[in-house]
Amino acid sequence: MLMRYLLPALAIAAIPSAAYATTPAPAAQDKAAIQAEIWAKEQAIYAARGRGDISVYLSNTATDYLAWPPLRAKPEGNDGLNQTGRELKGKNQEKLAMNLTGFAVNGDTAVIYYDTHRTRRSDGTPADERFEVTHTWVRENGQWKVFGGMARATPIRTPR
């Protein structure tokens, strides 16, 4: 009876460790270069959005892109971005500062973390809005493309 349970466990243990190989971490200079490339793309997306142009974002989305913008009921894909583009038509006064807060990369997947501080909305209305953003990027056909993400209004933090 014991052998009935022990044999499958022994068979699994005998699988070569190569079957469980992990993606090696990139060298520090490669990680820095990938981070710089993706961060530049993020900044370009927001700069264009500030001019009322969502096309830069759309040109950087991966197949099956889905992200959850703040103040939206659920995650949205390119249809949501197109709706945002229609809402921004003629509105080009957004002022926003971005601050990179974290970055991780593993093979063809990277996650970037940053916060934003919007001081003027696209219609020119003064604002004092802060958001935390994470985007997951994948290398698709040799190009880094945003695959998913989530943004939220920065929560009020209590000291520990």
Summary of the structure (lengths in Angstrom):
residues: 160
radius of gyration: 20.9
end to end distance: 54.0
largest distance: 75.6
contacts: 398
relative contact order: 0.16
helix: 34%
strand: 37%
